[in-house]
């Protein structure tokens, strides 16, 4: 039982790190846009493509490199979406600003739907589940805005992208830090059978 418990602790901690790294990548994207307001369209395409691809690769490698862990299916789906978007962007580095906005909008909507689903599927406590669900809703709304208002001006749109990345990143970092509670709550499942077996003796 101790072996199973340690394995569960290891996998749940790994999930925390994955979410935290993805959050750090999002925060880095937001900060990069803020400190580089005159970024060219080509550079923005490259930066966003690298961001999406990095999120996807980190997630998919973590998901398939170890035994089954809580939320692995959710992580695989989220990572595959990120990889697909990253590859699409790098295959079309000369895309127009409007095309990039639509790609980012679609990506935000897809991640938002996945986040809302994760709020129900992942073994999070109620506070973190609500936080993840709210993040998903914000992501979906952001994507809708990107589709509905594609001509609001470069600075406004860059500001929206930066704000979105920072909100998503900070939320994911908060969920990762709060994941300490996730680890403890999941490990209790392995402690109860042990106590029961001892009582029977």
N, C-alpha and C positions, 0 to 999 in steps of 0.2 A: 504493500500500500504506500509505503514511503517513496518507492521508486516512481509510482504513478503520480503521486503528489508533486514530487520534484519536477517530473516531466511537464505536468500541467502548469506549474509555476514558471518554468522556462519558456513555454510556448506563449503564455499570456503576457509575460514580460516582453517577449519579442514583438508581439502585436502592438504593445504600447510604443515601443521604439519606432516601429514602422509608421504609425500614425503621427508620432512626434517629428520624424524626419520629413514626412510629407508636409506637415505644418510649417516646418522651418523653410522648406523650399518655397512654399506659398508666400511666406513673409519676405523671403529674399527677393521674389519676383516683384512684390509690391514696393519694396524699398528701392529696387533697381529702377523702376519706372519713376518714382518720386524724385530720386537724385539725378535722373537723366531725362528731364522733361522734353528735351529736343531730340530724343531718340528717333532715328530714321525708321521708315516703314520696314525696310529690309532687316534692320537690326532687331526691331520688335518681333518680327516673324521668327527670326532665329532664336531669340531669347525665349519666346513663348513655346516654340517647338521643343527646345532643350528642356524647359520646365516640365512640359507634359510627358516627354519621353523619360525623363529621370524619375518622375513619380511612378510611371508605369513599370519601368524596369526594376526599381527598388521593391515595389509591391509584389510583382510576379516572381522574382527570385526568392523573396522571403516566403511566399506562399507554397512554392514547389520544392524548396530545399529542406524541408523538415516534415515531421509527421503532422497528421491532421490537428488543427488547432481551432478554437472557437472563432467563427467569422472568416474562415479561409475562403469559402465560396464568395462571400461579399468582397474580400480583398482581391480575388482573381478577377471578378467582373470589373471592379473599379480600375484595376491595373491595365486590363486589356483595352478598356475605353481610352485610358491615357496614352497607351502605346499607339493605338490606332490614330488618335489625333496628332500625336507627335510625328508619326511617319507621314501622315497626310500633309502636315505643314512643311516638313523638310522636302517632300516631293514637289511642293508648289511654293518655293521660296519667293517667287516673283508675283505672288497673288496680290490683288488690289486690297486697299484698306477696307473696302466694304466686305470683300470675301473673308478677310481675317476676322472682322467683327462678327460675321455670321458663324465662323468656325468657333470662335471663343464663346459666342452665345449658345451654340449647340452643346459645346463641352460643359458649360456651366449648368445647363438644364439637365444633361445626362448625369453629371456628378451630383446635382441636387436630388434627383430621383433616387440615385443609389444611396445617398446619405440618409434620406428619409426612410428608405427600406432598412438601412443599417441600424437606425434608431430602434427598430422593432426586432431585428434579427440578432444583433450583437449582444453579448452578455454584459451590458453596461448597467450601472445603477440608474435609478429614475432621473436624477439630475443630469447625468451625462447623456442619457437618451434624449431628454428634452433639448439639451444644448445641440446635439447632433441633428435632431429634427428641425430645429429653428435654422441651423446653418443650411440644411438642405433646401428649406423654403426660400431663404435669402438667395441661394444660388440659382434656384429656378426663376425667381423674380428678376434677378440680374440678367439672366439669359433672355428673358422675355423683353426686357428693356433694350438689350442690344439688338434684337430683331425689330422692335417697334420704332426705335429712335436712332437709326444708323447715321443720321446727318447732323448731329448736335455739335460738331466741332472736335478737332483733334484733342485739344487740351481737356475738354470735358470727358471725352471717352477714355483718354489715358487715366484721368482721375478715377473714373468708374472702375476701370480694370485694376488699378492700384488698390482702391478701397475694397474691392471684391477679394483680391488676393490676400490682403491683410486680415480681413474678417475671417476668411476660410482658414488661413494659417494660424491665427491666434486661437480660434475655436478648436482646431485639431490639436494644438499644443496643450490647451486646457483639458481636452479629453484624454490626451496621453498622460498628463500629470495626474489627473484624477483616476487614471487606470490603476493606481495603487489599490484603490478600493475594489476595482474589478478583480485583481489578483486575489485579494483576501477573501472576497465573497465566493469566488470559484473554488478556492482551496478548501473552504468549509465543507464542500460536497465530499471531499476525500477524507475529512476528519470524522464526519458523523458515522460512517460504516465502521471505522476503527473503534470508536467509543462503544458502538452497539455490540460489536463482537466481543469486546472486553467484558461488557456487562453480562453477556450470556454465559461467560465462564465464571 
